Amino acid sequence: MDATLTLRLDGGLRRKLRARAVALKVSEAEVVRQAVSREVNTEPLGKRISGLRGVLRLPRVPDGDSWRKAIRENNWRP
């Protein structure tokens, strides 16, 4: 059963909502429904992001590359 919810937004928040809706090409109501859905989602984070798992493969570069070194030092996987 669908129900109507009325809420009051200050001007700044309403402008941000409208801009977000335009950017996503959906109605303001749809942006609010999606935000509420995300907020009340009770699934554990691990389950929600399970589809995002993967492996980062970097091209071979000299050992002096600080970016690559930082990733290796901070990577939790061996």
N, CA, C and O atoms as a GROMACS GRO file, in nm:
protein
  312
    1MET      N    1   0.084  -0.118   0.000
    1MET     CA    2   0.000   0.000   0.000
    1MET      C    3   0.089   0.125   0.000
    1MET      O    4   0.178   0.138   0.083
    2ASP      N    5   0.064   0.214  -0.093
    2ASP     CA    6   0.138   0.340  -0.098
    2ASP      C    7   0.080   0.438   0.002
    2ASP      O    8  -0.039   0.436   0.030
    3ALA      N    9   0.164   0.523   0.054
    3ALA     CA   10   0.120   0.626   0.148
    3ALA      C   11   0.192   0.756   0.113
    3ALA      O   12   0.301   0.755   0.056
    4THR      N   13   0.130   0.866   0.148
    4THR     CA   14   0.187   0.997   0.123
    4THR      C   15   0.251   1.049   0.250
    4THR      O   16   0.195   1.037   0.359
    5LEU      N   17   0.369   1.106   0.236
    5LEU     CA   18   0.440   1.167   0.347
    5LEU      C   19   0.469   1.311   0.310
    5LEU      O   20   0.522   1.339   0.203
    6THR      N   21   0.433   1.402   0.396
    6THR     CA   22   0.459   1.544   0.373
    6THR      C   23   0.573   1.587   0.462
    6THR      O   24   0.574   1.556   0.582
    7LEU      N   25   0.669   1.660   0.405
    7LEU     CA   26   0.779   1.709   0.487
    7LEU      C   27   0.814   1.851   0.446
    7LEU      O   28   0.783   1.895   0.335
    8ARG      N   29   0.877   1.921   0.536
    8ARG     CA   30   0.914   2.060   0.512
    8ARG      C   31   1.066   2.069   0.498
    8ARG      O   32   1.140   2.017   0.581
    9LEU      N   33   1.110   2.135   0.392
    9LEU     CA   34   1.253   2.153   0.368
    9LEU      C   35   1.284   2.302   0.365
    9LEU      O   36   1.205   2.381   0.315
   10ASP      N   37   1.400   2.339   0.418
   10ASP     CA   38   1.440   2.480   0.406
   10ASP      C   39   1.481   2.505   0.261
   10ASP      O   40   1.501   2.412   0.184
   11GLY      N   41   1.492   2.632   0.226
   11GLY     CA   42   1.519   2.668   0.087
   11GLY      C   43   1.646   2.609   0.030
   11GLY      O   44   1.648   2.564  -0.084
   12GLY      N   45   1.753   2.609   0.109
   12GLY     CA   46   1.880   2.556   0.061
   12GLY      C   47   1.874   2.408   0.031
   12GLY      O   48   1.925   2.363  -0.072
   13LEU      N   49   1.811   2.333   0.120
   13LEU     CA   50   1.799   2.189   0.098
   13LEU      C   51   1.709   2.160  -0.021
   13LEU      O   52   1.734   2.066  -0.097
   14ARG      N   53   1.606   2.237  -0.038
   14ARG     CA   54   1.514   2.217  -0.151
   14ARG      C   55   1.587   2.242  -0.284
   14ARG      O   56   1.567   2.169  -0.381
   15ARG      N   57   1.671   2.347  -0.288
   15ARG     CA   58   1.747   2.376  -0.411
   15ARG      C   59   1.842   2.261  -0.443
   15ARG      O   60   1.857   2.223  -0.559
   16LYS      N   61   1.907   2.206  -0.339
   16LYS     CA   62   1.998   2.094  -0.360
   16LYS      C   63   1.921   1.971  -0.409
   16LYS      O   64   1.968   1.898  -0.496
   17LEU      N   65   1.804   1.949  -0.352
   17LEU     CA   66   1.720   1.836  -0.394
   17LEU      C   67   1.681   1.852  -0.540
   17LEU      O   68   1.689   1.757  -0.618
   18ARG      N   69   1.639   1.969  -0.577
   18ARG     CA   70   1.597   1.995  -0.716
   18ARG      C   71   1.715   1.975  -0.811
   18ARG      O   72   1.701   1.914  -0.917
   19ALA      N   73   1.832   2.026  -0.773
   19ALA     CA   74   1.951   2.012  -0.858
   19ALA      C   75   1.989   1.865  -0.874
   19ALA      O   76   2.027   1.821  -0.982
   20ARG      N   77   1.978   1.789  -0.766
   20ARG     CA   78   2.011   1.646  -0.772
   20ARG      C   79   1.914   1.573  -0.863
   20ARG      O   80   1.954   1.487  -0.942
   21ALA      N   81   1.786   1.606  -0.853
   21ALA     CA   82   1.685   1.544  -0.936
   21ALA      C   83   1.710   1.573  -1.084
   21ALA      O   84   1.697   1.485  -1.169
   22VAL      N   85   1.746   1.696  -1.113
   22VAL     CA   86   1.775   1.734  -1.253
   22VAL      C   87   1.897   1.657  -1.302
   22VAL      O   88   1.897   1.606  -1.414
   23ALA      N   89   2.000   1.648  -1.219
   23ALA     CA   90   2.122   1.578  -1.258
   23ALA      C   91   2.095   1.429  -1.285
   23ALA      O   92   2.153   1.371  -1.377
   24LEU      N   93   2.007   1.369  -1.205
   24LEU     CA   94   1.976   1.227  -1.221
   24LEU      C   95   1.864   1.201  -1.322
   24LEU      O   96   1.836   1.087  -1.358
   25LYS      N   97   1.800   1.310  -1.367
   25LYS     CA   98   1.688   1.302  -1.462
   25LYS      C   99   1.572   1.219  -1.405
   25LYS      O  100   1.513   1.136  -1.474
   26VAL      N  101   1.542   1.244  -1.276
   26VAL     CA  102   1.428   1.181  -1.210
   26VAL      C  103   1.354   1.290  -1.133
   26VAL      O  104   1.402   1.403  -1.123
   27SER      N  105   1.238   1.256  -1.078
   27SER     CA  106   1.162   1.353  -1.001
   27SER      C  107   1.226   1.374  -0.864
   27SER      O  108   1.304   1.292  -0.816
   28GLU      N  109   1.191   1.486  -0.801
   28GLU     CA  110   1.238   1.512  -0.665
   28GLU      C  111   1.188   1.402  -0.571
   28GLU      O  112   1.261   1.357  -0.482
   29ALA      N  113   1.064   1.358  -0.592
   29ALA     CA  114   1.008   1.252  -0.508
   29ALA      C  115   1.089   1.124  -0.519
   29ALA      O  116   1.108   1.053  -0.420
   30GLU      N  117   1.138   1.093  -0.640
   30GLU     CA  118   1.218   0.972  -0.658
   30GLU      C  119   1.351   0.983  -0.586
   30GLU      O  120   1.398   0.886  -0.527
   31VAL      N  121   1.412   1.100  -0.588
   31VAL     CA  122   1.538   1.121  -0.515
   31VAL      C  123   1.514   1.099  -0.366
   31VAL      O  124   1.595   1.034  -0.299
   32VAL      N  125   1.405   1.151  -0.314
   32VAL     CA  126   1.373   1.134  -0.171
   32VAL      C  127   1.346   0.987  -0.141
   32VAL      O  128   1.394   0.935  -0.040
   33ARG      N  129   1.269   0.918  -0.227
   33ARG     CA  130   1.241   0.774  -0.204
   33ARG      C  131   1.370   0.693  -0.200
   33ARG      O  132   1.387   0.606  -0.115
   34GLN      N  133   1.462   0.722  -0.293
   34GLN     CA  134   1.589   0.650  -0.296
   34GLN      C  135   1.671   0.678  -0.170
   34GLN      O  136   1.733   0.587  -0.114
   35ALA      N  137   1.673   0.803  -0.126
   35ALA     CA  138   1.749   0.840  -0.006
   35ALA      C  139   1.692   0.772   0.118
   35ALA      O  140   1.767   0.723   0.202
   36VAL      N  141   1.561   0.769   0.131
   36VAL     CA  142   1.497   0.704   0.245
   36VAL      C  143   1.524   0.554   0.240
   36VAL      O  144   1.552   0.493   0.343
   37SER      N  145   1.516   0.496   0.123
   37SER     CA  146   1.542   0.354   0.108
   37SER      C  147   1.684   0.319   0.152
   37SER      O  148   1.705   0.220   0.223
   38ARG      N  149   1.781   0.399   0.110
   38ARG     CA  150   1.920   0.376   0.151
   38ARG      C  151   1.935   0.390   0.302
   38ARG      O  152   2.008   0.312   0.365
   39GLU      N  153   1.868   0.486   0.360
   39GLU     CA  154   1.882   0.514   0.503
   39GLU      C  155   1.825   0.401   0.589
   39GLU      O  156   1.880   0.370   0.694
   40VAL      N  157   1.716   0.342   0.546
   40VAL     CA  158   1.652   0.239   0.629
   40VAL      C  159   1.694   0.098   0.590
   40VAL      O  160   1.646   0.000   0.648
   41ASN      N  161   1.782   0.085   0.492
   41ASN     CA  162   1.832  -0.046   0.451
   41ASN      C  163   1.905  -0.110   0.568
   41ASN      O  164   1.997  -0.051   0.625
   42THR      N  165   1.863  -0.230   0.605
   42THR     CA  166   1.920  -0.295   0.723
   42THR      C  167   2.022  -0.403   0.688
   42THR      O  168   2.072  -0.472   0.778
   43GLU      N  169   2.053  -0.421   0.560
   43GLU     CA  170   2.152  -0.522   0.523
   43GLU      C  171   2.290  -0.480   0.571
   43GLU      O  172   2.323  -0.361   0.567
   44PRO      N  173   2.370  -0.573   0.616
   44PRO     CA  174   2.506  -0.539   0.657
   44PRO      C  175   2.586  -0.482   0.540
   44PRO      O  176   2.561  -0.516   0.424
   45LEU      N  177   2.680  -0.395   0.571
   45LEU     CA  178   2.760  -0.331   0.467
   45LEU      C  179   2.828  -0.434   0.378
   45LEU      O  180   2.832  -0.417   0.256
   46GLY      N  181   2.882  -0.540   0.437
   46GLY     CA  182   2.950  -0.643   0.358
   46GLY      C  183   2.862  -0.703   0.251
   46GLY      O  184   2.907  -0.732   0.140
   47LYS      N  185   2.735  -0.722   0.284
   47LYS     CA  186   2.642  -0.780   0.186
   47LYS      C  187   2.608  -0.678   0.078
   47LYS      O  188   2.597  -0.712  -0.040
   48ARG      N  189   2.590  -0.551   0.119
   48ARG     CA  190   2.555  -0.448   0.021
   48ARG      C  191   2.666  -0.422  -0.080
   48ARG      O  192   2.637  -0.389  -0.195
   49ILE      N  193   2.791  -0.437  -0.040
   49ILE     CA  194   2.902  -0.408  -0.132
   49ILE      C  195   2.966  -0.533  -0.189
   49ILE      O  196   3.070  -0.525  -0.254
   50SER      N  197   2.906  -0.649  -0.165
   50SER     CA  198   2.968  -0.775  -0.209
   50SER      C  199   2.994  -0.778  -0.359
   50SER      O  200   3.090  -0.842  -0.403
   51GLY      N  201   2.913  -0.713  -0.438
   51GLY     CA  202   2.932  -0.712  -0.582
   51GLY      C  203   3.046  -0.623  -0.627
   51GLY      O  204   3.082  -0.624  -0.745
   52LEU      N  205   3.104  -0.546  -0.537
   52LEU     CA  206   3.211  -0.454  -0.573
   52LEU      C  207   3.350  -0.513  -0.555
   52LEU      O  208   3.450  -0.448  -0.587
   53ARG      N  209   3.358  -0.635  -0.504
   53ARG     CA  210   3.489  -0.697  -0.483
   53ARG      C  211   3.562  -0.716  -0.614
   53ARG      O  212   3.501  -0.741  -0.718
   54GLY      N  213   3.693  -0.705  -0.607
   54GLY     CA  214   3.772  -0.724  -0.728
   54GLY      C  215   3.920  -0.716  -0.699
   54GLY      O  216   3.961  -0.709  -0.583
   55VAL      N  217   3.997  -0.719  -0.803
   55VAL     CA  218   4.142  -0.716  -0.791
   55VAL      C  219   4.192  -0.602  -0.877
   55VAL      O  220   4.150  -0.584  -0.991
   56LEU      N  221   4.283  -0.526  -0.821
   56LEU     CA  222   4.345  -0.416  -0.894
   56LEU      C  223   4.479  -0.464  -0.948
   56LEU      O  224   4.569  -0.497  -0.870
   57ARG      N  225   4.492  -0.468  -1.078
   57ARG     CA  226   4.617  -0.509  -1.140
   57ARG      C  227   4.681  -0.385  -1.203
   57ARG      O  228   4.624  -0.320  -1.290
   58LEU      N  229   4.802  -0.355  -1.157
   58LEU     CA  230   4.872  -0.238  -1.206
   58LEU      C  231   4.981  -0.281  -1.304
   58LEU      O  232   5.040  -0.388  -1.288
   59PRO      N  233   5.007  -0.200  -1.404
   59PRO     CA  234   5.116  -0.233  -1.496
   59PRO      C  235   5.249  -0.225  -1.424
   59PRO      O  236   5.264  -0.152  -1.325
   60ARG      N  237   5.346  -0.300  -1.472
   60ARG     CA  238   5.480  -0.299  -1.413
   60ARG      C  239   5.544  -0.162  -1.435
   60ARG      O  240   5.549  -0.112  -1.548
   61VAL      N  241   5.592  -0.104  -1.327
   61VAL     CA  242   5.662   0.025  -1.335
   61VAL      C  243   5.784   0.016  -1.245
   61VAL      O  244   5.794  -0.075  -1.162
   62PRO      N  245   5.877   0.108  -1.258
   62PRO     CA  246   5.996   0.105  -1.172
   62PRO      C  247   5.959   0.106  -1.024
   62PRO      O  248   5.857   0.164  -0.986
   63ASP      N  249   6.041   0.042  -0.940
   63ASP     CA  250   6.016   0.034  -0.797
   63ASP      C  251   6.011   0.170  -0.729
   63ASP      O  252   5.956   0.182  -0.620
   64GLY      N  253   6.067   0.270  -0.790
   64GLY     CA  254   6.069   0.404  -0.732
   64GLY      C  255   5.935   0.476  -0.740
   64GLY      O  256   5.922   0.587  -0.690
   65ASP      N  257   5.835   0.414  -0.804
   65ASP     CA  258   5.705   0.478  -0.820
   65ASP      C  259   5.634   0.485  -0.686
   65ASP      O  260   5.590   0.382  -0.634
   66SER      N  261   5.622   0.605  -0.628
   66SER     CA  262   5.567   0.621  -0.494
   66SER      C  263   5.418   0.585  -0.487
   66SER      O  264   5.372   0.535  -0.384
   67TRP      N  265   5.342   0.608  -0.594
   67TRP     CA  266   5.200   0.576  -0.594
   67TRP      C  267   5.179   0.426  -0.580
   67TRP      O  268   5.098   0.380  -0.499
   68ARG      N  269   5.253   0.350  -0.660
   68ARG     CA  270   5.243   0.204  -0.655
   68ARG      C  271   5.289   0.152  -0.519
   68ARG      O  272   5.228   0.061  -0.463
   69LYS      N  273   5.397   0.208  -0.466
   69LYS     CA  274   5.450   0.167  -0.338
   69LYS      C  275   5.347   0.192  -0.227
   69LYS      O  276   5.327   0.107  -0.140
   70ALA      N  277   5.281   0.306  -0.230
   70ALA     CA  278   5.180   0.339  -0.129
   70ALA      C  279   5.064   0.240  -0.134
   70ALA      O  280   5.015   0.198  -0.029
   71ILE      N  281   5.021   0.203  -0.252
   71ILE     CA  282   4.912   0.106  -0.265
   71ILE      C  283   4.955  -0.027  -0.207
   71ILE      O  284   4.879  -0.089  -0.132
   72ARG      N  285   5.074  -0.072  -0.240
   72ARG     CA  286   5.122  -0.201  -0.189
   72ARG      C  287   5.134  -0.200  -0.036
   72ARG      O  288   5.097  -0.297   0.029
   73GLU      N  289   5.183  -0.091   0.021
   73GLU     CA  290   5.201  -0.082   0.165
   73GLU      C  291   5.068  -0.076   0.240
   73GLU      O  292   5.059  -0.123   0.353
   74ASN      N  293   4.965  -0.021   0.178
   74ASN     CA  294   4.835  -0.004   0.244
   74ASN      C  295   4.732  -0.108   0.204
   74ASN      O  296   4.618  -0.103   0.251
   75ASN      N  297   4.771  -0.202   0.118
   75ASN     CA  298   4.678  -0.303   0.072
   75ASN      C  299   4.665  -0.409   0.182
   75ASN      O  300   4.766  -0.459   0.231
   76TRP      N  301   4.544  -0.444   0.220
   76TRP     CA  302   4.523  -0.542   0.327
   76TRP      C  303   4.540  -0.684   0.278
   76TRP      O  304   4.549  -0.776   0.359
   77ARG      N  305   4.546  -0.704   0.148
   77ARG     CA  306   4.569  -0.839   0.094
   77ARG      C  307   4.716  -0.857   0.061
   77ARG      O  308   4.782  -0.762   0.020
   78PRO      N  309   4.768  -0.977   0.078
   78PRO     CA  310   4.908  -1.002   0.044
   78PRO      C  311   4.932  -0.998  -0.106
   78PRO      O  312   5.045  -1.017  -0.151
   0.00000   0.00000   0.00000
